[in-house]
Each structure stands twice: as C-alpha cells, then as structure tokens.
Amino acid sequence: MDQNFEPDNGAKTARDTRADRSALMTPALLRDLIRIGDLALVGLLGCTIYLIRIHPVEPERLGQYFAALVLALLLLAVTGQMLGLYQPSVIFERRLRLGRSLAAWALVFAALLAVAFALKISDVYSRVWAFSWFLMGTSALGLFRIALSMWIERQVSNGHFANRTVIVGIDQQAKSLADHLAQGDTLQTRILGIIEDQSSRIINAGAEYDHLGDLDTLTDMIRAGEVDQVIVALPWQETGRIRTVTYELAQHPVTVYLAPGLANFDFPGRTYVSISGVPMLQLYSRPFSGWARIVKGIEDRVAATALLVLLSPLLAFIALAIKIDSPGPVLFRQTRYGFNNRPIDIYKFRSMKADADAESVTVEQATRNDPRVTTIGRFIRRTSLDELPQLVNVLRGEMSVVGPRPHAAEASIEGNPLNEVVERYAARHRVKPGITGWAQVNGLRGEFDTEKLGRRVEYDLYYIDNWSVWFDLVILARSIAIIFGDKEAY
C-alpha cells in the first residue's frame, strides 16, 4: 500500500491561496485554435449550403461534393501556412489579420476553379453552391477575424499573452538584458522586476527596474501564480550562485531560462529559444501547459466520473464493510501537498482503528502486520481500494488519476523532511499528485527509506518529463493488473 507521507515545507503565506493565473491560452494554442476555427467555418458552410441548395440530397453526387470540400480544407491549411496566416506576427497585427485571411480563401477558391476546369468537371457542381460558398465564406472569415481582433486586443491590453518575467541578477548584464526585452516584443514578455539572489546586495542596485526582493520573495510569487518565466542573468563566473538559483527554481512549476554567456556548466539536452531576439538556454519548462493541460484535465474528469459511476456499488459495499468491521467514520481526511506545494485535503477509506495515531496528527509509516490496521483495512490497503475516494479530489481539480503519489504533510525520514532527504523531491509538485503513478506500478510502494524514496522520485520525474495520454493508459492498465498481485502492498 502506498504510504501517505509528505515533507513539512514550512509555513504557508496568505499568498499561497491565491488563484493561479490560467496557463491555458498561449500564443501557440491560440494559433491552433484559429486554424481549427477557419477550417470549421469553411467546412460547415460548405455542408450547410449543399444541404440547402441540393435538395433532395443526391447520393450519387454526394461523394463529388465531399471531395471538393476535403480539397478546399487541405488547400486552406496549406495556403494559410504559406502566407504565414497563423504566425504570431500576423495574429497580433491588426492590419495583417483580415487581409491575409481573405487572400488565403480567395487563393483556395481560385485553385478549386482551376482544378475543376483542368479536369473538365466544372459542370458537375452547382454554380450557385460554389459561389454562395465563396461569398459566405468570405463574409464568415471576415467577421471571424474582426471578432478575433477585438478579443485579442482586449486580452493584450490586460497582459494575458505576455509572459510575466522576473530576471535574477542586478549587475549590468542583467540590466542590459531587461532593457532589451522591455524594448522588444511586449506581447511576448512583460518584465515584472529584478530579483537578487543575495539579499544583502539589493541596496546597491539602481532604480531602473523594480527590485522585488530575494529568492524567498520569488518563491512566494511563483507559488501565488504571479510569474510565468524566470531568466537567470548572473555573471558567468558565479557558478555556485547559478547552481543554487537554478536548483531552487527547478522545484517550481515555472519556465526557467539561463541567459547567454552564463552556461559554463553543463545542462545536457537543453535547447535554446529566442525571447525578443535574444537566445536563451531553456533549463526547465512548465509541465502540462497549452493543449497538454486541456487534454490532461479532460482525461482526469472523464476517467474520474466514469470510475465513480461504475464503481459506486463497490464503494457502497466497502463503506458498509468498514462500518460493520470497526467503530468510527468510513472516511478519513488528511492534509498533503499538491500542485505547486499547495496543501490539499485528500480522502481515503479508513483502514485503521479510529484511535490509531497513523490517522491522527502524528504520522507513522504503516508496517507489515501493523496492529493498527483493521481486518477490512488490510484488504483494501493491499488492493489499493482505500484510495478510491480520491476520485472526488480529481473532480475537484486537486489531483489527477495518474501522477506522483502525495505523501502525508508530516512525513519524514529519521526526523528530516523528505525534501531535505532526496534531491529534487519537491520537483514532483510541478504537477498535480495522482491516485496511482509510474513509481507505484514499478513496485515502489510500502515503507520507504532514503534509497527507495530516491527511486520513487526518479520514476515520478521521468513520468513528468515523458507524459502522454498513452503513458497514462499504460499506467492505469498496469495499476489494475497488480491490484491482487502486489506483494509490496499491505
């Protein structure tokens, strides 16, 4: 049975409870949604006009119209790409948005006419249908771009597409970098201010930019959802300071860049990206952003809803068995740390005696043949059925079905918090915790020491870096397969 332990990461401030700004709508995601919108508009109009004009529907000609529709959509996708219709420079430029969109549609229609005449099949199609499709498509795409322009400009004025950026460093290099970014693409980057990793030096800094504080301040800002990316711009010779800063930032759900000229120690496998024309070494990226976050959220809620419905008779039976087996509540609630190190209350079926200290404030790891475990509790712990109430946590958006297992808030090894025992332990909190995980299906359950905890962290970080829907399905299938055969569960 996976044990419920979590490090004590210190007191939480009031800022930790503030809602995190949504990372869903990124320029890349907006580009894809606009492309889908264009294709959907053109496709739906073609179908609608066909159903209105060709009445009753002629089955023998349906395939010919369908072929024309598919060809038009393919041409629109290719033409839009060739004209740069979905590039940020076009999407965020008012004078280019409408003109290029209509030009792309005109080229598509011209290409369709050319193909029809070349193949001598123009008489197959209704001219009223064709020109109605072109005119209504032009109007629809134009209105779509006008409405889109109004929405984009409103979002831009509120700073929704700009990555809220903090620069670490106060020397001349950091200030020059901030100046360049501030003069560049403000749609992409908004400088919040500068952080100094050595607080005693802040008083020596100039006043060109807001000096936000030290690394503790930056950590609070990240946990409050106020920062999207951090650029480390420390002197290249300060390798110790760079290591300290990047190690701390690696524990948080924020994108981290190392400014050019500072990479005098190895970051294997990292890639360079351009921010306002300045190359940056991307050290870490926020997991599950854009489409990945949408897909993961849909997956969690669909799976949790389906499992709750399908397993409701089993849940009721377990609840009744617990009530009959021993006095006390059916469920117990425990505080653990979730996404971004925020405390959450998770639910489990009670598997121990109601007065057991493992299910009170003091947390001790459960052991094999633990006398605190009830008869029913031993079965539901061995089969992981005690975890099923956490499906409610998934529906509440606090957990995922698959993800790193959370540990109890008071967990420790020999009196030391878990994040002090294993390097990068806190990096597990860059994503939501899960009911089951990659570590668990690889036999890493039950009691743990420093070595076993280290292996769990390795598996959890591998899952975060390699997530896919297929990976989640594999983990779910393996979780079901080991319910009755896991010797490490008790």
N, C-alpha and C positions, 0 to 999 in steps of 0.2 A: 504493500500500500504506500502510495506517495505520501511523505510526511509533510506536515503543514508548518513550515518554518520560514522566517524572513528576518533580515537584519534590522537592527534598530538604527535608522539613518538619522536620528536626531529629531529635534522638534520641528514641526511644520509651521510655516508662517501663514498669515491670512491670505497672502498672495497665491498660495498653492491651490486654493479652492476656486480661483477664478477660471472661467471657461477659456479653453484654448481656442485661438482663432482657427477656423477651419483651414486645413491644408488641401482641401479637395480641388479648388479651382486654380490650377496652374496654367501658364500660357500654353504649355504642351497639351493639356487636357482641353482647354478652350479651342485650340486648333482642331483637335479631333472631333469635338462636338459640332463645330461649324461645318466641317467636311461632311459629317453624318447628316446634319440639317439640310445642306444643299442637296445631297443625293436623295434624301427622303422627300423633300419638296418636289423635285423633278419627277421622281418615280410615282408619287401619289397623284400628282396632276395628270401624268400620262395615263395612269389607270382610270382615274375618275372621268376624264374626258372621253376615253374609249367607251366606258360603260354608258355614258350619256349619249354619245354620238352613234355608236354601233349598237343599235337595239332593234330586234333582239340580238344577243351575242351569237356570232357565227363561229362555231367550234373549229371549222377547218381553217379559219383565218387567224384564230387566236394566237397560234404559235408564231406567225409572222409579226404581229404587233409586239408580242413578248420579246422577240429577238431584237426588234428596233429599240425597245425600252432598255434592254440589257446593254446594247451597244452604246446608247446615249449615256447611261450611267458610267460605263467604263471610260468613254471619251471625256466626260466631265471630270472624272477623277484624274485622268492623265493631263488634261488641259489645265486644270487648276494647279496641279503640281508644277507644270512647265511655266506658268505665269506667276508662280510664287504666291498664289492666292491665299495660302494658309501659313505664310511666313509671318513671324511677329511684326516685321517692319511694315507689312501690309495690313495685318489685322488691327494694329494700333494706330494706323494712319488714316484719318478720315477721308482724305481726298483720293486714296487708292482703293478703299474698301469696296465702294459701289461700282466704280468704273471697271475694275478688273473682273469683278463677279459677272457683270453683264457681258463683258467681252468674252469671257470663257464660255458662257452659254451661247452666244452668237456663233462662236467658232464651232461649237459642238453641233449646232443645228445646220451650219453650212457643211460640215463634214458628213452629216447624215444625208443631206440632199445629194452631195457628190457621190456617196456610195450608192444611193438609190438609182441615180441616173446611170452610173457606170455599170451597174448590174442589170439595168433595164427592168427594175421592179417598182418604179415610182407609181405606176398605176395600181399597184396592189393596195396602197394606203389611201385613206381618205384625206384629201387636201384640207378639208375643214378641220379634221382631227389634228393634222400636223401643224397647221398654222395657229390653231387655237392653243395647242400645247406650247408653241414657241412664245406667243404673246402672253399667255397666262403665266408661263414660266418666267418670262422677263419681269412681269409685274410682281410675282411672288418672291423671286430672288431679290428684286429691288427693295420691296417692303421688308424682307427679312434683314437685309443689310442696314436699312435705315433704323429699324428697331434695335438691331445688334449694336449699331453705332451709339445710340442713346444709352443703352445698357452699359457698354464698355466704358464710355466716358464717365458715367456715374460711378462705376466701380473704380476707375483710375483715380478720380477725384477723391475717393475715400481711401486710396492707397492699397486696394485689395490685391493688385497684381504685383506690387513691388515687394521684394523680399526684404523684410526688416533685418538690417545688418548691423552687427557690432564688430568693431575692429579691436583686436587685442594688441596693445603697444602704443607708446606715446612718443617715440623718437621721430626724427624727421622722415624716415622711410614710411612709417605708419601714417603720418600726416599727409605726405605726398600722395600716398595711395588713396586716402579719404578724399583729398581734393579731386583726384582724377575720377573717382567713382561718382562724386557729387556732381561733376560737370558732364558726366556721361549719360547713359540711358536711365533716367529716373523712373521709368516704368518698370525696370528690372530690379533696381536696387534703391533702397532708402536707408541712409546712414542714420542710425539711432544715436550713435556716440562711440566713445572710445573707452576701453577697459584697460587698466594697468594691472598686470599680474603681481606686481609688488606694490601694495597699497601705500607704503611709505614714500614712494616716488611721485604720487599723484600731485602733490602740492607743487612740484617743479614743472608741471606741464603747462602749456599755453592754454589760451581760451578759445581757440578757433572752433573746437567741437565740444559737445557736451561730454564731460568726464563722468561716466556713470558710476564708477566705483572700482572694486576689485573683483576677483573671480567669484567670491561669495555672492556679490550682487548679480553677476552674470548668471550664476546658477539659479538664483531666485527668479530672475527674469525669464529664463528658459522654462522653468517649472510652472511659471504663471502663463506660459504660452505667448510671450511677448517678442520672441526672437525666432527668426526663420533660419538664419545662417550666421556663422561667425568666421571672420577672416583673421588668422593669426599672422601678424606682421611684426614679429620680434626680430632683433638683429641676428644675422645668420650664425654668428659665433656663440650665441647664447643657447647652446644645445640643451643644457639642463633645464632652462626655463621653458623651452619649446616642448620638451618631453613632458614636463609637469602639466602644462596647459592642455596639450592635446590628450593626455591620459584622462584628465578630468572631463574634458568635453566629450570624450568617447562614451561616457556613461549616460549621455542625454540624447533625446530624440531631436537633434538639430544637425543641419549640414555644416561641416567644418572644412574650411579651405586653408591651405598654407600658401602665403603669398610668395611670388617668385624670388629666388635668391636666398631662401631660407632652408631649402631642403638639403642640408648637408648630412643628414642621416637618412637611412633607407625607409621608405614606405612602399614595399613591394606590391605591385598590382594596382597602384593608384593611378588615376587618369587626370589629365589636365583639361580644364574647361575655361571658357572665356567669360569674364564678367566685365562688361563695358569695355571690351578690347584688351583687358589685362588678363594674361594667363594665370590661372590658379590651379594648384595641386589639390584635387578633391580627396580629402582623407576619409571622410565618412559621409554617408547620405542618409537622410531620414527614411526609415523603412515605411512601406505601405503608404506612399503618397500618390496623388492623382488617381489613375484608374485602379491601381492595386488596392488602394484604400476602399474604393467603391465596391470592387469585387469581393474583397475580404469581408466587408460589412454585410453585403447581401448573402454571402456564403454562411456567415455566422447566424444571421437571423433566420434564414430558411432552414438550416440544419437544426437550430435550437427549437424552432416551432414544430418541425416535423417530429423530432425526437420526443418532445413533451407530449404531443398528441398520441404518438404510437406507444409510448411507454407509460401513459397515465395509469392503466390498470396495475402495472408493476409498481409504480410509485406509491399507489394507494395500498397495495399489499405490503410493501416494505414498511410504510408508516404504521400500519396496523400491527405488524410483527414487532416493531420496536416498542410500541406502546404496551403490548402484552408481555414482552420479554423482561422489561425493567421499568421502574418508575422514572418519570422525568419527561422532558419535552422530546418531540420527534426530531426536531431540527436543532442545530446549534449554529451560532454565528461567530465568526472570528475575523479579526482585522488583519489584513495582509496588504502588501504594497503592490499596486498595479502599474498601469502605464504611466511613464514619467515620474515614477516613485510616489504616486499619489495613493494615500490609504483608501482601501475599499473594504467593505464587509462582505465576506463570502459565506455561502450557506452549504451545509452538509447534513446528511442524515447522522443523527447521534449514534456513535458506535461504542462509546464508553459509558461507564456508570456516571450518573448525573453529577456526583460529587468528585469525579476524577480530576486531579489537578491539571491533566493534559488538556482539559476542555474548560479551564478557567483562565485566570490571568497569567499564571505561571505555566510556561510551555516546556514540556519534556518530550523528547523523541519517543514514539511508541516502539517497543521492542517485541521480538518474537515471544509468544506466550505471555504477553503483558497481562497481568491480572486485572487491570482496569477495563479491558475490553470485554463487552458483553457477548453472549452466545450469538445473537443475531449480528452484533457488531463485527465479530470475527469473520463471518461470511461476507458481509457487504464490504468490508475493508479488503478482503482477499480478492474479491471480484470487481472492486472499484465502484460498486453501485452506490456507495456513500457519497460519491461526487456528483451524482445526477442532479441534485437541487441547484447546482451551479449553472444549469441551463437558464435559470432565472437571471443570474448575473450576466449571462451572454445577451439575453433580450434587453437588459438594462444598459447595455453598451459598456459594461465594466470589464468583461472578459471575452475571450474568443473560445470557440470549441477546441481549436488546436493552437498551442502556443507554449511558451515556457511556463512550467508549473510554479505558482506562487508559494512562498514559504511563510510561516507564521511570523508576525511582526517582531516577536521577542526571540526569534531563533538565534542561536549562537553555537560556536564550537569552542569548547574549553573557555567559555566566558567571552569570546571575541565575536563581534558581529560578523555575519557572513561576508559582507562586502569588504571587510578587512582581512579575511582569511584567504579569499580567492581573488586574484587579479581579474578585473573586468566583470566581476559578478553583477554589478549594478547595470551593466550594458544590456542585461536581459530585460530591463524595464523600458527599453526603447520601443517595445510593442506591448500589446495587451497580454496578460497572462492567459493560459489556456487550461481547459479541463484535462486534456491529455497533450502529450508532446513528443518530440523526437527522442528526447532522453529517456522517457518512460518506456517507449516501445523497444528501446535497445537495452532494457533490463536495469536501468538506473533508477530503482525505486527502493523503498525501505529506508533503514537507517543509513546515515552517511557520515563519513569523516572528511578530512580535508581533501584527500585524493579523490574520493567518489564525488564530492561536490565540484571539484575542478573538472572532472569528466562531464558532469551534468552541464556545467557552464559551456564547455566546448560544444556539446551537442546542441544546446539552445542557441548559441551564436551561429552555428552552422545553419540551423533552421532559418534564423532571421535573414542571413545573407543569401539563402538559396530558396526562399519561399516561392511556391506556385500553388495553384489550385490542385494540380495533380499530386504534389507533395503532401498537401493536407489530406487528400483522399487516401493516399498510401498509409499515412499515419492513422487515420480513422479505421481503415481495414485491419491494420496490424493491432490496433487497440482492442477491437472486437475479438480478434483471433486469440489474444493472450489472456482474456478475462478469466478463464478457468485453468490456465496452464502456467501462470507466472509464479515461480517459486520464491521470488523476492517480495511478493505482496503478503502482508499479514496485518 
